[in-house]
Amino acid sequence: MTHAHHDQSLKHLIDGEFLSPDPEAQADLERKIDLYFNTPPEIFPFSETSSKPKRFFAFYKDMIAERFPDDQDIREWVSNYTREFFGAFSRYVVVKRLTLVVALAAIGALMLYGPGLAAAMLPNPWVEVLATVLAMAAVYGIYVGVSALIYSQYHINLENRSYALSRLIIQRTQELQRLFTQVKALPDQAETRYANDGVSWGARSSYLVRLLMWVSARMEYLEKFIQVEMWRVRRERYWLGWLALVLVSLIALGWIGWVAAVSLLAGTPPVEGVAAAWTLRGVALALGLWLTTSSYVFWATPINLVRDTLQSDSWIHFADLDLDNAIGDQIRRDKERLVEYRTVNKAGA
């Protein structure tokens, strides 16, 4: 587990670190900007050997990490969240099946020994069957309560982790948006400072435009990283769903086989009377199959559980920055200003 999970916080983006006029600070930031703009993509992202290439999501995440190392903290949070979800989902699938097996074992034990226990108090075959069936129904009720409790805890824990991650994503994207808005205004504001130094004004404006594009790229690639991680979650959810179905099917077949074997191969039936004995076995079989079906159909992990709990609608997105229009407006204002200066100069001449 990374440090980010211990302190529940991210490093804040300080505007002064990005907007400092100090040449050394600007040169350091230029190197980070160059990691994105001037790092060519690996056209053949694998070694020319017989070893297995990386899976695409791993290669893509490595490419993002290479170009934007400063966002490693939030990316670790996202990765830890998706790995925790996978672990929690896997444990939940197993716990649900174990709970099902315990409930079936209880119903099986009642089918075999329930009538004998009831006979000591009510020596009537049909009363024994009724008492045993009521006990089986009680087992089902307990199973329902336990399953609902397990699901509730599973869902609440996921919601808490989702809220924590969403809060940090909102923090980082809001800070990037604030920095973007501030940088966007600086080229025009610098006109007063560089009124008589067009070369310096041009150099500073060039840097600010690159910075503006880089800040927006950080936002874009953070979103792409999250998208890749959510893609992993969705695929894992899909395959674990199939695993759950296979496990439930095997348990159902095992239950049918066990009831059939006990019914056909056992010597003395658990209750006197052929009709009463087969009624009890039929009820036990049907209840066990219904319980098995309930285990798969109810208390299932919704496909959109992660999306709904993360509440991504509250995040700031790359599209919200409107980068293309921001740069287009800057160029438009520069051209308008240039024409105005030419007009003024011609009038003065």
C-alpha positions as CSV (number, residue, x, y, z in Angstrom):
1,M,0.0,0.0,0.0
2,T,1.4,3.4,-0.9
3,H,1.8,6.4,1.3
4,A,-1.1,8.1,-0.4
5,H,-3.5,5.7,1.3
6,H,-2.1,6.4,4.7
7,D,-2.4,10.1,4.8
8,Q,-5.5,10.4,2.7
9,S,-4.2,13.4,0.9
10,L,-2.4,14.7,-2.2
11,K,0.2,17.3,-2.7
12,H,-1.4,20.6,-3.6
13,L,-0.5,22.4,-6.8
14,I,1.1,25.8,-6.0
15,D,0.6,28.3,-8.7
16,G,3.9,30.1,-7.9
17,E,5.8,27.0,-8.8
18,F,4.4,27.2,-12.3
19,L,4.4,30.9,-12.8
20,S,7.7,32.0,-11.4
21,P,9.7,34.3,-13.7
22,D,12.9,32.8,-12.3
23,P,14.9,31.4,-15.3
24,E,16.0,28.2,-13.5
25,A,12.5,27.4,-12.3
26,Q,11.1,28.0,-15.8
27,A,13.8,25.8,-17.3
28,D,13.0,23.0,-14.9
29,L,9.3,23.2,-15.8
30,E,10.2,23.4,-19.5
31,R,11.9,20.0,-19.2
32,K,8.7,18.6,-17.7
33,I,6.7,20.1,-20.6
34,D,9.2,18.6,-23.1
35,L,8.4,15.1,-21.6
36,Y,5.0,15.4,-23.2
37,F,5.6,17.4,-26.3
38,N,9.0,16.1,-27.3
39,T,8.9,12.4,-26.3
40,P,8.1,10.4,-29.4
41,P,5.8,7.4,-28.9
42,E,7.2,3.9,-29.1
43,I,5.9,2.6,-32.4
44,F,6.9,-1.0,-31.5
45,P,6.1,-1.2,-27.8
46,F,7.8,-4.6,-27.3
47,S,11.2,-6.1,-27.4
48,E,12.1,-8.2,-30.4
49,T,12.4,-11.4,-28.4
50,S,10.2,-14.4,-27.7
51,S,9.0,-13.0,-24.4
52,K,5.3,-12.0,-24.1
53,P,4.6,-8.3,-24.7
54,K,3.0,-6.3,-22.0
55,R,-0.8,-6.1,-21.9
56,F,-2.1,-3.0,-23.6
57,F,-3.3,-1.3,-20.4
58,A,0.0,-1.8,-18.8
59,F,1.9,-0.3,-21.7
60,Y,-0.5,2.6,-21.9
61,K,-0.2,3.4,-18.2
62,D,3.6,3.3,-18.5
63,M,3.4,5.8,-21.4
64,I,1.4,8.2,-19.3
65,A,3.7,7.8,-16.3
66,E,6.7,8.6,-18.5
67,R,5.2,11.8,-19.8
68,F,3.5,13.1,-16.6
69,P,5.5,12.0,-13.5
70,D,4.1,14.7,-11.3
71,D,0.6,13.1,-11.3
72,Q,2.0,9.8,-10.0
73,D,0.3,10.4,-6.6
74,I,-3.2,10.6,-7.9
75,R,-2.6,7.7,-10.3
76,E,-1.5,5.5,-7.4
77,W,-4.7,6.3,-5.7
78,V,-6.7,5.3,-8.7
79,S,-4.7,2.1,-9.2
80,N,-5.0,1.2,-5.5
81,Y,-8.8,1.8,-5.7
82,T,-9.3,-0.5,-8.6
83,R,-7.1,-3.3,-7.1
84,E,-9.0,-3.0,-3.8
85,F,-12.3,-3.3,-5.7
86,F,-11.1,-6.4,-7.5
87,G,-10.0,-7.9,-4.2
88,A,-13.2,-7.0,-2.4
89,F,-15.3,-8.3,-5.3
90,S,-13.3,-11.6,-5.4
91,R,-13.7,-12.1,-1.6
92,Y,-17.4,-11.2,-1.9
93,V,-18.0,-13.9,-4.6
94,V,-16.2,-16.5,-2.4
95,V,-17.9,-15.5,0.8
96,K,-21.4,-15.7,-0.9
97,R,-20.7,-19.2,-2.1
98,L,-19.4,-20.3,1.3
99,T,-22.4,-18.9,2.9
100,L,-24.6,-20.8,0.4
101,V,-22.8,-24.0,1.1
102,V,-23.3,-23.6,4.9
103,A,-27.0,-23.0,4.4
104,L,-27.3,-26.0,2.1
105,A,-25.5,-28.1,4.7
106,A,-28.0,-27.0,7.3
107,I,-30.9,-27.8,5.1
108,G,-29.4,-31.2,4.3
109,A,-28.9,-31.9,8.0
110,L,-32.5,-31.0,8.7
111,M,-33.7,-33.3,5.9
112,L,-31.8,-36.2,7.5
113,Y,-32.2,-35.6,11.2
114,G,-35.0,-33.1,11.5
115,P,-37.9,-35.6,11.6
116,G,-36.1,-37.7,14.2
117,L,-35.8,-34.6,16.5
118,A,-39.4,-33.7,15.9
119,A,-40.6,-37.2,16.6
120,A,-39.6,-37.0,20.2
121,M,-42.2,-34.3,20.7
122,L,-44.8,-35.0,18.0
123,P,-44.8,-38.6,16.8
124,N,-46.7,-38.0,13.6
125,P,-45.0,-38.3,10.2
126,W,-46.7,-35.3,8.6
127,V,-46.2,-33.2,11.7
128,E,-42.6,-34.2,11.6
129,V,-42.3,-33.1,8.0
130,L,-44.1,-29.8,8.7
131,A,-41.8,-29.1,11.7
132,T,-38.7,-29.9,9.6
133,V,-39.9,-27.7,6.7
134,L,-40.5,-24.8,9.1
135,A,-37.0,-25.2,10.4
136,M,-35.7,-25.2,6.8
137,A,-37.6,-22.0,6.1
138,A,-35.9,-20.5,9.2
139,V,-32.5,-21.5,7.8
140,Y,-33.5,-19.7,4.6
141,G,-34.5,-16.6,6.5
142,I,-31.2,-16.6,8.4
143,Y,-29.4,-17.0,5.1
144,V,-31.3,-14.0,3.6
145,G,-30.5,-11.8,6.6
146,V,-26.8,-12.8,6.6
147,S,-26.5,-12.3,2.8
148,A,-28.1,-8.9,3.0
149,L,-25.8,-7.8,5.9
150,I,-22.7,-9.0,4.0
151,Y,-23.8,-7.1,0.8
152,S,-24.5,-4.0,2.8
153,Q,-21.0,-4.0,4.4
154,Y,-19.4,-4.7,1.0
155,H,-21.4,-1.8,-0.6
156,I,-20.7,0.7,2.2
157,N,-17.0,-0.1,2.2
158,L,-16.9,0.5,-1.6
159,E,-18.8,3.7,-1.3
160,N,-16.4,5.0,1.3
161,R,-13.4,4.2,-0.9
162,S,-15.1,5.8,-3.9
163,Y,-15.9,9.0,-2.0
164,A,-12.3,9.2,-0.8
165,L,-10.9,8.8,-4.4
166,S,-13.5,11.1,-5.9
167,R,-12.6,13.8,-3.4
168,L,-8.9,13.6,-4.4
169,I,-9.7,13.6,-8.1
170,I,-11.9,16.7,-7.6
171,Q,-9.0,18.3,-5.7
172,R,-6.4,17.7,-8.5
173,T,-8.7,18.6,-11.4
174,Q,-9.9,21.8,-9.7
175,E,-6.3,22.8,-9.1
176,L,-5.4,22.1,-12.7
177,Q,-8.5,24.1,-13.8
178,R,-7.5,27.0,-11.6
179,L,-4.0,27.0,-12.9
180,F,-5.2,26.8,-16.5
181,T,-7.5,29.8,-16.0
182,Q,-4.7,31.8,-14.5
183,V,-2.2,31.0,-17.2
184,K,-4.7,31.7,-19.9
185,A,-5.0,35.3,-18.7
186,L,-1.3,36.0,-18.3
187,P,-0.1,36.6,-21.9
188,D,-2.4,39.7,-22.2
189,Q,-1.7,40.8,-18.7
190,A,2.1,40.8,-19.5
191,E,1.6,43.6,-22.0
192,T,2.1,46.3,-19.3
193,R,5.3,44.6,-18.0
194,Y,6.8,44.2,-21.5
195,A,5.5,47.3,-23.1
196,N,8.9,48.2,-24.5
197,D,10.4,44.8,-24.9
198,G,8.6,42.8,-27.6
199,V,11.2,40.0,-27.7
200,S,10.8,39.3,-24.0
201,W,7.1,39.5,-24.2
202,G,7.0,37.1,-27.1
203,A,9.3,34.7,-25.3
204,R,7.2,34.8,-22.1
205,S,4.0,34.4,-24.1
206,S,5.4,31.4,-25.9
207,Y,6.3,29.8,-22.7
208,L,2.8,30.5,-21.2
209,V,1.0,29.0,-24.2
210,R,3.1,25.9,-23.9
211,L,2.4,25.8,-20.2
212,L,-1.3,26.2,-20.9
213,M,-1.3,23.3,-23.3
214,W,0.7,21.1,-20.9
215,V,-1.7,21.8,-18.0
216,S,-4.6,20.8,-20.1
217,A,-2.7,17.7,-21.3
218,R,-2.2,16.7,-17.7
219,M,-6.0,16.9,-17.2
220,E,-6.6,14.9,-20.4
221,Y,-4.2,12.1,-19.6
222,L,-5.3,11.8,-16.0
223,E,-8.8,11.2,-17.4
224,K,-7.4,8.6,-19.9
225,F,-5.5,6.9,-17.1
226,I,-8.8,6.6,-15.1
227,Q,-10.6,5.4,-18.2
228,V,-8.0,2.6,-18.6
229,E,-8.3,1.6,-14.9
230,M,-12.1,1.6,-15.1
231,W,-11.9,-0.6,-18.3
232,R,-9.9,-3.1,-16.2
233,V,-12.5,-3.0,-13.5
234,R,-15.3,-3.7,-16.1
235,R,-13.5,-6.6,-17.6
236,E,-12.7,-8.1,-14.3
237,R,-16.3,-7.6,-13.2
238,Y,-17.4,-9.5,-16.3
239,W,-15.1,-12.5,-15.8
240,L,-15.8,-12.7,-12.1
241,G,-19.5,-12.7,-12.9
242,W,-18.9,-15.8,-15.0
243,L,-16.9,-17.4,-12.2
244,A,-19.8,-16.8,-9.8
245,L,-22.2,-18.4,-12.3
246,V,-19.9,-21.5,-12.7
247,L,-19.6,-21.9,-8.9
248,V,-23.3,-21.6,-8.4
249,S,-24.0,-24.1,-11.1
250,L,-21.5,-26.6,-9.6
251,I,-23.1,-26.1,-6.2
252,A,-26.6,-26.6,-7.6
253,L,-25.5,-29.8,-9.4
254,G,-23.8,-31.0,-6.3
255,W,-26.9,-30.4,-4.3
256,I,-29.1,-32.3,-6.8
257,G,-26.7,-35.2,-6.8
258,W,-26.5,-35.4,-3.1
259,V,-30.3,-35.3,-2.5
260,A,-30.8,-37.9,-5.3
261,A,-28.1,-40.1,-3.8
262,V,-29.5,-39.9,-0.3
263,S,-33.0,-40.5,-1.5
264,L,-32.2,-43.5,-3.7
265,L,-29.4,-45.2,-1.9
266,A,-30.2,-44.6,1.8
267,G,-31.7,-47.4,3.7
268,T,-34.2,-46.3,6.3
269,P,-36.0,-43.0,5.3
270,P,-35.8,-40.1,7.8
271,V,-39.6,-40.2,8.3
272,E,-42.2,-43.0,8.3
273,G,-44.3,-43.3,5.2
274,V,-43.2,-43.1,1.6
275,A,-45.3,-40.0,0.8
276,A,-44.1,-38.1,3.8
277,A,-40.4,-39.1,3.1
278,W,-40.5,-38.0,-0.6
279,T,-42.4,-34.8,0.3
280,L,-39.6,-33.9,2.7
281,R,-37.0,-34.7,0.1
282,G,-38.8,-32.7,-2.6
283,V,-39.2,-29.7,-0.4
284,A,-35.5,-29.8,0.6
285,L,-34.4,-30.1,-3.0
286,A,-36.6,-27.3,-4.2
287,L,-35.7,-25.0,-1.3
288,G,-32.0,-25.7,-1.9
289,L,-32.3,-24.9,-5.6
290,W,-34.2,-21.7,-4.8
291,L,-31.6,-20.7,-2.3
292,T,-28.8,-21.4,-4.8
293,T,-30.7,-19.3,-7.4
294,S,-31.2,-16.5,-4.9
295,S,-27.4,-16.5,-4.2
296,Y,-26.8,-15.6,-7.9
297,V,-29.7,-13.4,-8.6
298,F,-30.0,-11.3,-5.4
299,W,-27.3,-9.3,-3.6
300,A,-25.3,-9.2,-6.9
301,T,-22.7,-6.5,-7.6
302,P,-24.3,-4.0,-10.1
303,I,-22.5,-3.5,-13.3
304,N,-22.4,0.2,-12.8
305,L,-21.6,0.1,-9.1
306,V,-18.2,1.8,-9.5
307,R,-19.5,4.5,-11.9
308,D,-22.4,5.3,-9.6
309,T,-20.4,5.5,-6.4
310,L,-17.5,7.5,-7.9
311,Q,-19.9,10.3,-9.1
312,S,-17.7,11.4,-11.9
313,D,-20.2,14.0,-13.0
314,S,-18.8,16.3,-10.2
315,W,-15.2,16.1,-11.6
316,I,-13.6,18.8,-13.7
317,H,-13.0,17.3,-17.2
318,F,-10.5,18.1,-19.9
319,A,-13.4,19.2,-22.2
320,D,-14.4,21.8,-19.5
321,L,-11.1,23.7,-20.2
322,D,-12.1,24.4,-23.8
323,L,-8.5,24.5,-24.8
324,D,-9.0,24.9,-28.5
325,N,-11.1,28.0,-28.1
326,A,-8.7,29.4,-25.4
327,I,-5.8,29.3,-27.9
328,G,-8.0,30.5,-30.8
329,D,-9.2,33.5,-28.8
330,Q,-5.6,34.3,-27.8
331,I,-4.5,34.3,-31.5
332,R,-7.6,36.4,-32.4
333,R,-6.9,39.0,-29.8
334,D,-3.2,39.2,-30.9
335,K,-4.3,39.7,-34.6
336,E,-6.9,42.4,-33.6
337,R,-4.3,44.2,-31.5
338,L,-1.7,44.0,-34.3
339,V,-4.2,45.6,-36.8
340,E,-5.1,48.3,-34.2
341,Y,-1.4,49.2,-33.8
342,R,-1.0,49.4,-37.5
343,T,-4.0,51.6,-37.9
344,V,-2.8,53.9,-35.1
345,N,0.7,54.1,-36.7
346,K,-0.8,55.0,-40.1
347,A,-3.0,57.7,-38.6
348,G,0.0,59.1,-36.7
349,A,2.0,59.2,-39.9
